[in-house]
Amino acid sequence: MALEKIKSLRALMSSLALDALIVPTADPHQSEYLPDFWKTRAWLTGFTGSAGTAVITKNHAGLWTDSRYFIQAENELLPPFVLHKLKKRTPEYLAWLLENLEFGNTLGIDASLFSADEVEYFNAILAVKQIKVQAVGDVFEKLWTNRPPLVNNPVFIHDEAFTGKSRVEKIEKVRSQLINKKATHHLLSALDEIAWLLNIRGNDIEFNPVVTSYCLVSHHKTLLFIDAQKLSNPILETLNTDGIFVQPYEDISQILQQLNNKHVLWCNKAGLNHALFGQIDATCNLISEASIVSQLKAVKNPVEINHYKQAQIRDGVAMCNFLHWLEKTMLKKQMVSELDAARQVMLFRQEQKNYMGPSFNPISAYQANAALPHYSATVKNNTMLKPEGIYLIDSGGQYLDGTTDITRTVALGPVTNEQKTNFTLVLKGHIRVATTTFPEGTKGIHIDTLARLDLWRQGKDFGHGTGHGIGYFLNVHEGPQGLSPSSQGPGDTVLESGMMLTNEPGFYLKGAYGIRIENVLVCKPGENTGFLQFETITYCPLDKNLIKTELLNEQEIIWINNYHQNTYRLLKDKVSDELKSWLQEKTSPLY
């Protein structure tokens, strides 16, 4: 099948005089999760991972992805695609193109799927051999005959009781920064930023309650570019009352063309797609910096934080119900698969107040499958659980009052001494991050190191960041903050009070098992002026059967006991008597 697709694609490339074509994992809004319509790379290559880039030339078809997906790509890639393993998360395929294309060749891209900064970088790198980067539009429009349609789901309002601030207040904060920068307009293209600013939500992308749209804020009005069919009359009236005026989604190009040398447009070239950037009038003055909304959204207000803690309590109840169910199932030696377990954890969440759906597809992974950090159980690879070894469940929920993300690794029966040792090393790193105090101005890269120290001492490590920002009834992965070993992107962001991040170190032994422990943290002022600290706001027991207490120091044991005591205190009155007894045992002191 893939051979036929490549054959048809190469014929189309020939008609367009292309020597190569890049197929990214992207949509016009640079979203992490994609609408089915834009999953062109997956359709072409067979690889379903959430990160990867395909490159097709006249005689080669390759896929570049990072270490999180090596095994998955090896299992899923269809001939004739060849896996290229990224050494770093950078566009190494450009170096390959530079080496393999001829002087003066033409490289095709869909300019709506690459940021303006990316295309500028492409041109700079490939200029050495005068390789031309040619925008060719959506070539899959002709090739993908049964392509899923773009969805047109309705918009709903995220009530101010949950958001803590009105859309008018938020827009005024944006305008204040516009005035300070002497800018006249601010263009938003990231869907979660628009949803946050206007207190609207939708269902245009699976797992992410966002709405396909653009937004342009000026000193006196706000324009929302959206398919008006998504908006009911009451919502349209509410937006108009608040000074937000709706225009057709496609009109964004026309409005940008009308800007001139009297205007100063603030836009994020790292997130704005190149095709739309090209519509901005050449005389318009530009400020190319990170979106104002990105930073405002990252720092949660007290109302959001208080609501979020309540959502986490309910999520903790769901997780305890799931872990209790799993334990009973294993003791009875009933047949249960990874997919069964994934469905069950979602069913327990559905019982909770304000639940709107999962925040991502659960990672339900037994033994060797858990060695793949982004493993996805399917009908083809679905594995039966056994009352032995370890099981990893990484899951989360979307609630009106928060977005959750939690990972627990549990023993289903007898485990090895090695597994317990490595679990405890991961736990020590988790605790070090959770308990650290750090000066204001500290960046995520500095905290990331703390999670790895005990593993490093044993010659071990894990191949992903320690944590990511998390949205508030928005995207489960939210920037700009993160705990990452990279000096660019999230790892380079200064941490601030009110930011929320995950704390999820791990260890993965290929072909054997994987371990990860994940809680959500909120950053808050420390006890000393000028310092910050974290508060753990995920409430679910850690599996004591995997802990080697002899590897823990006194402070680590105190932290575990206190964490469990707090979990029991918050959940005990919200569960059944049977679950309460189970919870009491699971949260009892180590000693």
N, C-alpha and C positions, 0 to 999 in steps of 0.2 A: 504493500500500500504506500509506504513512504517513498519507495523507488518511483512510483507513478507520480506522486506529488512533486518530487524533485525534478523529474523529467519535465513536467508541465511548468514548474517554476523556472527552470533553466531556459525553456523555450520563450517564456515571457521576458526573462532577463535579456535574451538575445535580441528580441524585438525592441527593447528599450536601450540597446547598446551598453548593457551593464556587464562588467567583468566580475563583480562581486555584489552581494547583498547582505546587509546585516538585519537580522530579525531579533529584536530585543524582547524582554519581558516588561511590557509597559502599555499604558493607555495615554490619551492626550493630557491627562491630569497628573501623570507620573505617580499613579497609585501603586501601592505595594500589592494589594489584592486586586485582581482584575475582573471586570465583567466578562462573562463567557465570550462575548463578541470579540474581545481583544486577546484571547488566549491563542494567538496565531503560532507562537513558538511551540507550544505544547501540541497543537494540532499537526504541525509539520514534523516535529522530531520524535514525538511519543513521550518525551520527558515532561513530567507533570510538576516537578519541583518549582518553588516560587521564585527562584533566582537562576538566571542563565541567559546566555546570548548565543544565537545560532549565526553562523557565517557560511554562506554558500558561494562557491566560485564555480567556474566551468568544470573543474575536476576534483573538487573537494567539498565535503559538507561536514562542518564541525560544530560542536557545542562546547562552550566555555562555562564552567560553573565552579563554585568554591567547595572546600572540603566537607561542608555540611551535607553535600548532595552527591559525593563521588559514587558511593555504592548504589544509591537510588538511580543515578544516571546510567551506570553500568548495566543495571537490570532493565531499565525502561527504554533506553535509546534504540531507535529502529535503524536498520541499515538504510542508507550507507553512512549514517552519522557516526563520527568519531569523537570520543570524549577528550577534551583538552582540560587538564586539571590546573586551575588557577593556583598560583603560588601566593598571590596576594589578591585582595578583592579590588582589582583595578582592571581597566579594559586591556588585558594582555593580548586580546585578539587583534588589536591595532598593530602591535609589533609583528604579529604573524602576517597580517595583511601587507605590511610594509616590506616584509621579507619575500612574500610569495607573489605579490602583484607586480606587473611590469610598469616601467616608467610611462606615465601619461594615461594609465588605466582609469576606469570610472567605477566608483563605488556607489551603490544605490542605497537610499534609506527612506523610510517614511518619516518626514521631518516632524510630524505631530507626535511621534513616539520618543523623541530625544529632546533633551533640554537645550536651550540656546547655548549654554556653556559647553555642553557635550559636543555640539556640532562645531563650535569654535575650536575646541581641542582637537577634534578629528582633523580639521583643516590644517591646523598648525603642525600636527605630527606627520600627516601624509604629504605635506607640501615638499618634503625632501625629495620625493620621486614624482612630484607634480601629479599626484593622484587626485582626481576630481571627485568631490562628494556631491552627488546628484540627488535632489529630492524627487522621488517618483510616486509619492502618494501611497495609498493602501493597495498593494499588489494582490492581496488575498481576496479583495472584493470580487475578482474574476475567478480565482482558483477554488475557493472554499464554497462549494455549492450548497451545502446544508448548514451554513454558518448560523449560529444562534442569533436572534435579533437583539438589539439594544433594548433594555427594559425601560418601562415608563411608569414606575411605581409612584404612588401619591406621597406628598410631603406631609409631615405632621409637626406640630409645635412641641419643642422641649420646654416644659413649663418653668417659669421663673422660680417657682418653689424649689426646683432641683438645681437650676443653674446659678442662683445666687445673685445674678446681675442681669439686667434687661439688655436687649439688643441695642437699645438707644445708648445706654451707658457704655457698652463695649465699643460701639461705633465712635462715640465721643473720645474714647481713649486712643483709637486709631487716628482720628483727626488731630488730636493734640500732638501726636508724634509727627504727623504730616507737616503741620505748621512749624514745628521745631526744626524740621529738615528743609523747610521752604519748598516742600513738594505740593503739587496740586491734586494728584490722584494716586491711589494705591490699588494695584491690580492683584486679585487673589485667584489662583487657579487650583490650589490644593483643596480637595473636597471637604476634608475634615476641618480646615480653617474656616471655610464658608459656613459650614454647619454650626460651628462653635460661635462665630460672630453673630449670626442671625437667629440663634436658638431654634434652628430647624433640624429635623432629622428625616431620614428616608430609608429605602431598602434597595438602592440601585446597585450595590455591590454586596455580595454574600459576606456575612459576618460583620460588615461595617455599615453602621446606620447613617450613610451619607447620601447626598443628592447630587446628581450630575449637573454642574452649573459653573458659571464664572461670576465674579463679583468685582465691581469697580466703585471704590469709595472716593468721593471728592469732598471739598469743604462744605458743600451744602446739600448734597444728595448721595444716595447709594443706589446703584443699579445692580439688579440681580438678573443674570442672563440664564434663562431656564425655559424648558418646555412648559408653557402655561397650563397645559392639561394636568400637570402634577399638582396644581394648586387649587384647592376648593375656594369658593367665593369668600367664606369667612377668613381663611388664611390670607388671601389676597388683600382683603380689606385691612386686616391687622398689620400686614407689612406696609401698606400704603400709609396708614395712620402713623407709623413709625418712620416715615420718610424713606422707605425702600420701594423702589419702582421696578417693575418686572418688564423685561424685554426678551424677545426670542433668543434662544441659546446661540444661534448662528450670528446674531447681530454684534457679538463682541468684536469681530474683525472690523466691521464698518466703524464702530465707535473708536477703536484704536487708530484707525486711519485718519480720523478727524482731529486727533491731537496734533499740536504744532509747536513752534518755538516759544510760544507763550506758556506752555505747560511743562511741568516736571513730573514725570511718571516714576513712581517707586514700584519696582517689580523685582522678583527673585529669578534671575536668569538661570540659576541652578535648578529651578523647578518649573519654569515656564517653558512650554514646548516651543521648539524652534520655528515651526510653521506659524504659530500665533505671534511670536516675537517679531517675525518678519512683516507682520501687518502694521506694526507701530510706525507712524510717520517718521521719516528719517530726520526731520527737523526737531522732533520732540526731545526734550532733555530727559535724561535717564538717571535714576539712582538704582543701582543694582546691588541690593543687599537682601539678607534674609527677611522674610515677611514679618511685619509688625505683629501680626496675629499669632505667628508661631511661638513667640516668646510669651505673649499674654496668655495664650491657651495652656502653656506648659506649667505655669504657676497657678495652682488651684487655689480658689478662695475658700474661706472657712466654711461656707455653706456646702460647697462641693466636697470638701474633706470630711465633714461630719456625715453627710449622706453616704459618702463612699464607704466609710467604716461600717455603716449599717448594712450596705450591700454585701460587704465582705463577711459579716456575721451570717447572713442568710446563705451566702455561698459556702461558708464553712459548714453549715448544717447539711447542705446538699452533699458536700464532699465526705462528711462523716457518714451519712447514710450510704453513700456509695462504697466506702472502704469497709464498712460493717457488712454490707451485702456481699462484697467480694470475699471477705474472710469466711463468712458462713457458706458461701458457694464452694469454696475450696475445701472446707472441712467436710462437706457432704459429698465431695468428689463429683459434683455435677459438671456437665459439659458446658463450658463457656469459652467463647472466642474473643479475640481482641476487638472485633466489631461489636459483639454483644456487650462487652464492657463499655465501649465508647457510647453506645446507645443508652446504656443504663445510667451513666453519669449525666447525660443530657436530660433523661427522664426525671431524675431527682432535682435537677435545677428547675425544670418546668413547674415544680410544685411551689416554687418560691415567689413571693410577692415582687412585683415590678420586673419580672423576668421577661426579656424580649427575644432571646435566642442565644445561640453560642457566639463567642467572640472570635473563634477560629475553629477549624476542623480538629477535633481532639487527636492527640498523639497517644495512641493506646498500643504499647509495645512490650512484648514479652521476650525476656532473655536477649538473644542475639539481635533481634529487631530493634531493641532499645539502644544499640550501639550506633544507630543512625539518628542523629539529633532531630531530624525533621522527617522521621519515618511516618508513612501514612498507610494504615491497614486498608486493603482492598479485598474484593472477593477473590482475587487471584492469589494474594499472599497472606490472607487471613490465617493466623496461627491460633491453635487451641491452647488455653492456659492449663497448666498442671500445678498440683500442690507441691511445687519445688521451685527453687530459683527465685529470681526477682522480676518484678513487673513495674513498668513506668507509665504513669498517666499524666499527661500535660494537657490541661483543658481550661476553659474559662467561659464566662457568661456575659451577655450584654443585659444590663439592668437599667431602668430609667435613672437610677442613682449611682451608676458606676459600671466600669468594665473590669472584669476580673481575669486573672491569669495565674494558675497555680500548677506546680508539678510535685507529685509525690512518687517516690520509689519505695516499693514495699516488698517484703519477703512473702512469697506464697507458700513457703514450706522451708525445708532445710536449705541453707545457703553456705557458701564456702567461706573460709577464713579470709581469703583474698577479697571477696566481695564486701565483707564487713569492714575490712581495713580501708578499702577505697571509698566506701560510703562515708566512713568517719572522717577521712581526709577532706572529702568534699564538704561535709558538715562543718568542719573546723573553718574552712574558708568562708562558708556562708555566715557563720557566727562572727568572724572577724569583720566582714563588711557590715553586718547588722549593728555591731556595737561600736564602730569607729566614730571618733570625733575628729573634725577636720576644720581648718580655717576657711573663712569665706574667701572665695576666689579659686577654690579647689575644683579641678576638672575631673570628668568621669574616668579618664585614663589613669589617674592617680589612685582611685578607689579600686579599679579593676585588678590591679596588681595584688591587692590584699587577699582576694579570693583564691589566688593561685599558689601562694607561698608554700603551704604544706604539701601540695602536689609536686611543686618544683623540687622540693627537698628530696623527693623520691624519684626524680627524673620523669615526672608525669605532668600532663597539662590537658586542657580542653580547647577545642578549635573554634569557639564562638565567644562573643562578648559575655561579660558577667551579667549584664542587665540592660534593659531598654526602657525608655519612657512609656507610659501607658495612658490612654485617653480616659475621658470621663463620659461614658456612654458614647464613645467614639472609637477610633482605631485602637486595636490592642497594642500595636507598635506605634509610638508617637515620639516625634522629635521635638526640640533639637537635642535633648539630653539623653545620655546613655552611659553605661559602664562598659567601656570598650578598650582593648589594647591598642587601638589605632589612634594616632595623633591627629587624625582628621575626622570630620563628621561628629557623631555623638560623643566620642571620647574627648573631643577638644572643647566641649561645651562646659561652661562654668555652672556648677550646681547651685541652686537657689532654694531658699525655704519655700515650701509649697509644691515643689516638684515631686512627682511620683515616679518610681522606677521599680523594676523587678530586680531581685537578687537571686540569680540562678546558675551558680557554678555547677560543673558536672565532671564526669569521667566516662570515657567510652572505650571499650576494648573490642575491637573489630572481631566479629564472628562469635562473640561470647555474651556480652551484656552491656548495658548502659545505665548510668546513674545521674540523676539531676535532682536538685532540691530548689524549689522556687517559691518565694514569698514576694509580696509587694511591700515596698518601703515608701514612706513619705518623709521628705526632708524637712527639718524644722530647726529652730534656733537651739544651740547647745546651752549648756549650763554657764559657760563663760562667754563674755561679750566678744563678738567677732568670730565665733565658732558655730559650726552646724553639726547636727547629728541626724540619725535615722530613727524612725519608729516603724516597727513591723506591724502591718495592718492586714495580714492574712492569718486566718485562725483555723488551723487544722493540725492534728497530731503528726509528729514525725515517727517513723517506725523504729521503736526502741530495739526490735529484734535485729536491726542492722547496725547498731551502734556498739563499737568496742570502747567501753568506758575507760579502759586503761590507756587509751591514746588521748584522752581529754584532760585538760587541766581544770583546776577548781572553778575558774571563772566561766569556762565553757559549760561545765555541768550546771552551774547556777543559772546561766542563760537558758539552757534547755528546760530546766525545771520551772523557771519563771514563765517561759513561753507557754509551756503546757498548762501551768496553773491559770494563766490569763485566758487561754483557749477554753478551758473547762468553765471558768467563771462566766464567760460571754455566751457560751452555747448551751449550758446545762438546762436552762429553763425553756429552751426552744425545741427540745427533742423529746422523743418518746422515752418511757421509763427504761425500756430495753436498751435503746441507744445511749441513754444517760449512763447506765452501768458500764457499757462498753467504753464510752468516752472517759469515764472515771479511771478505768484500768489503763487505757492508752495514754492518759496524761499524768499518771502517778509518777512521783519522783524517781529518778534513776537510782538514787540511794540517798 
